[in-house]
Amino acid sequence: MRIKLALMLLALLSGGCDQPASEEKGFAGMGNQAAAFTPVVPGRAFSFPADHGPHDGFRIEWWYITANLKDEQGHEFGAQWTLFRSALSAKPEVTGWENQTIWLGHAAVTSATVHHAAERYARGGVGQAGVSLAPFNAWIDDWRFSSQSTEADPLGEMQLSARDKAFSYQLRLTSHRPLVLQGDKGFSQKSEEGQASYYYSQPFFQASGLLEIDGKRYQVSGPAWLDREWSSQPLTANQTGWDWFSLHLDSGEQVMLYRMRQKDGEPYLTGTWIDAQGQTQLLHGPDIRLIPQDTASVAGRSMPVRWSIQIPGKHLDIVISALNPGAWMDLRIPYWEGPVRLSGSHGGQGYLEMTGY
């Protein structure tokens, strides 16, 4: 879902890398051919902890965390942390300034009345940003997502931190549940033409720690969600953007949904139903009814900030609404992202990302 962001960064910064600019085709250039890069194909066997790290040969990948948080008085907040890796070349990474990798970090906090976002940029190979294993550590400048676990699962206990002028957070994330392979055993299809990514999640994190907004500090806690995806060409030239949902249901179940919008034709819908024990069921378009309800004017755009979601086979019939309709990521690459509330057949909370509007 964060494909546009990293690919646009790549286009912005690759001009000095002796690569001729190509005409953008489709959404964020992802309709362009990527023949030199490794394709995503069904049947890949995931390997952990190795797959927590970077993947040479693929064009784009990210480490992405969202957290729905409350303080002791019940005030609601959201926190987001993302590290993108964009490869300018399919060759293995090297150290030094000949490295052909660009790194981008995004971080944000949201309350019912305030939304702050920040970004960081780095060139690979010089230590400013990267991802390492044993122990796991993902960083850009002083923003970090790092393992504190001495057990077999390096993601069992994590520290997450970011700071900017108007906000900061330091959160402890823990989970003893298994990782979740999205799509068909980790093969997450994004179009009828077969474009796809490799995709897994840890939707069972519990977060706690300190969040600061505009000089005021809050002790917070709540559920958090990690997404990991990597690919080379996951979208078609016809796809214009997406709406992505991660939902924590009060029943203990979790839901991930994608709506990939197209220039022509109906959106491509897919998702995953995750039961309370971590078992998954792939959701196809006919399984999902996803309808925008109300809109808000945000940064000169009409954004759907209230949605109806129905999954009849799971007796899910809910409405989600943005905690803060103005959760606009006013960065060099702008988009909407923020926490949402659930009402209807199931209570809960989650996150919504909308791009391409």
Backbone hydrogen bonds, N-H to C=O, Kabsch-Sander energy under -0.5 kcal/mol:
donor,donor_aa,acceptor,acceptor_aa,energy
6,A,2,R,-1.4
7,L,3,I,-2.2
8,M,4,K,-2.6
9,L,5,L,-1.6
10,L,6,A,-2.3
11,A,7,L,-2.1
12,L,8,M,-2.1
13,L,9,L,-2.3
14,S,10,L,-1.8
16,G,13,L,-0.7
17,C,14,S,-1.9
19,Q,14,S,-0.6
26,G,24,E,-0.5
27,F,236,T,-0.7
27,F,239,Q,-1.0
29,G,26,G,-1.2
30,M,27,F,-2.4
31,G,25,K,-2.1
32,N,29,G,-1.8
37,F,34,A,-1.6
38,T,57,G,-3.2
41,V,39,P,-0.6
44,R,41,V,-0.7
46,F,44,R,-0.6
51,D,47,S,-3.0
52,H,49,P,-2.1
53,G,50,A,-1.8
56,D,54,P,-0.5
58,F,55,H,-1.5
59,R,231,S,-0.6
60,I,231,S,-2.4
61,E,85,R,-1.9
62,W,229,E,-2.0
63,W,83,L,-2.2
64,Y,227,D,-2.3
65,I,81,W,-3.1
66,T,225,W,-2.1
67,A,79,A,-2.2
68,N,223,P,-2.6
69,L,67,A,-0.6
69,L,77,F,-2.7
70,K,221,S,-2.2
71,D,75,H,-1.6
74,G,71,D,-1.8
77,F,69,L,-2.8
78,G,110,T,-2.3
79,A,67,A,-1.9
80,Q,108,A,-2.4
81,W,65,I,-2.5
82,T,106,H,-2.6
83,L,63,W,-2.5
84,F,104,L,-3.2
85,R,61,E,-3.0
86,S,102,I,-2.9
87,A,59,R,-2.5
88,L,100,Q,-3.3
89,S,100,Q,-0.7
96,G,125,G,-3.0
99,N,96,G,-1.7
102,I,86,S,-2.8
103,W,122,A,-3.1
104,L,84,F,-1.7
105,G,120,R,-2.8
106,H,82,T,-2.2
107,A,118,A,-2.1
108,A,80,Q,-1.9
109,V,116,H,-2.1
110,T,78,G,-2.3
111,S,114,V,-3.1
116,H,109,V,-2.4
118,A,107,A,-2.6
120,R,105,G,-2.2
122,A,103,W,-2.2
124,G,101,T,-3.2
126,V,123,R,-0.7
130,G,139,W,-2.2
132,S,137,N,-2.5
137,N,132,S,-2.3
138,A,145,F,-2.1
139,W,130,G,-2.4
140,I,143,W,-1.8
141,D,128,Q,-2.6
143,W,140,I,-2.1
144,R,161,S,-1.6
145,F,138,A,-2.5
146,S,159,Q,-2.4
147,S,136,F,-2.6
148,Q,157,E,-3.4
149,S,154,P,-0.5
149,S,157,E,-0.7
156,G,153,D,-1.7
158,M,173,L,-3.3
159,Q,146,S,-2.7
160,L,171,L,-2.7
161,S,144,R,-2.6
162,A,169,Y,-1.7
164,D,167,F,-3.0
168,S,212,E,-2.0
169,Y,162,A,-2.2
170,Q,210,L,-2.4
171,L,160,L,-2.9
172,R,208,S,-3.3
173,L,158,M,-2.5
173,L,171,L,-0.5
174,T,206,Q,-2.1
175,S,156,G,-1.9
180,V,201,S,-3.1
182,Q,180,V,-0.6
182,Q,199,Y,-1.9
184,D,187,F,-2.5
185,K,183,G,-1.1
186,G,182,Q,-1.7
187,F,184,D,-1.4
188,S,186,G,-0.9
188,S,197,S,-3.0
189,Q,187,F,-0.8
190,K,195,Q,-3.8
191,S,195,Q,-0.8
194,G,191,S,-1.2
197,S,188,S,-2.0
198,Y,230,W,-2.6
199,Y,186,G,-2.1
200,Y,228,R,-2.3
201,S,180,V,-2.8
202,Q,226,L,-2.1
205,F,202,Q,-0.6
205,F,224,A,-0.8
206,Q,174,T,-2.3
207,A,222,G,-3.6
208,S,172,R,-1.5
209,G,220,V,-2.2
210,L,170,Q,-2.1
211,L,218,Y,-2.5
212,E,168,S,-3.1
213,I,216,K,-2.5
214,D,166,A,-3.0
216,K,213,I,-2.1
218,Y,211,L,-2.6
220,V,209,G,-2.7
220,V,218,Y,-0.6
221,S,70,K,-1.7
222,G,207,A,-2.1
224,A,205,F,-2.3
225,W,66,T,-2.8
226,L,202,Q,-1.9
227,D,64,Y,-2.9
228,R,200,Y,-2.6
229,E,62,W,-1.2
230,W,198,Y,-1.8
231,S,60,I,-2.5
239,Q,236,T,-1.1
240,T,261,R,-1.8
241,G,261,R,-1.0
243,D,259,R,-2.0
244,W,353,E,-2.6
245,F,257,L,-2.6
246,S,351,Y,-2.2
247,L,255,V,-3.0
248,H,349,Q,-3.5
249,L,247,L,-0.7
249,L,253,E,-2.6
250,D,347,G,-2.5
252,G,249,L,-2.1
254,Q,274,I,-2.7
255,V,247,L,-2.0
256,M,272,T,-2.2
257,L,245,F,-2.2
258,Y,270,T,-3.0
259,R,243,D,-1.9
260,M,268,Y,-2.9
261,R,241,G,-2.2
261,R,259,R,-0.8
263,K,238,N,-3.3
268,Y,260,M,-2.5
269,L,267,P,-0.6
270,T,258,Y,-1.7
271,G,283,L,-1.7
272,T,256,M,-2.5
273,W,281,Q,-2.7
274,I,254,Q,-2.8
274,I,272,T,-0.5
275,D,273,W,-0.5
275,D,279,Q,-2.9
278,G,275,D,-1.9
281,Q,273,W,-1.9
283,L,271,G,-2.9
285,G,269,L,-0.5
287,D,284,H,-1.7
288,I,284,H,-0.5
288,I,285,G,-1.8
289,R,310,Q,-2.7
290,L,288,I,-0.5
291,I,289,R,-0.5
291,I,308,S,-2.6
293,Q,306,R,-3.5
296,A,303,M,-2.2
298,V,296,A,-0.8
298,V,301,R,-3.2
301,R,298,V,-1.9
303,M,296,A,-2.9
303,M,301,R,-0.8
305,V,294,D,-1.2
305,V,303,M,-0.9
306,R,294,D,-1.3
307,W,320,I,-2.4
308,S,291,I,-2.9
309,I,318,I,-2.7
310,Q,289,R,-2.6
311,I,316,L,-2.2
314,K,311,I,-2.2
315,H,312,P,-1.6
316,L,311,I,-1.8
317,D,315,H,-0.5
318,I,309,I,-2.7
319,V,343,S,-2.6
320,I,307,W,-2.5
321,S,341,R,-1.8
322,A,305,V,-2.2
323,L,339,P,-2.5
324,N,339,P,-0.5
327,A,324,N,-1.4
328,W,326,G,-2.5
329,M,335,Y,-3.7
330,D,328,W,-1.5
331,L,329,M,-2.3
335,Y,329,M,-0.8
336,W,354,M,-2.2
337,E,327,A,-2.3
338,G,352,L,-2.0
340,V,350,G,-2.3
341,R,321,S,-2.9
342,L,348,G,-1.7
343,S,319,V,-1.7
345,S,317,D,-2.5
348,G,342,L,-0.7
349,Q,248,H,-2.0
350,G,340,V,-1.8
351,Y,246,S,-2.4
352,L,338,G,-2.3
353,E,244,W,-2.3
354,M,336,W,-2.5
355,T,242,W,-2.2
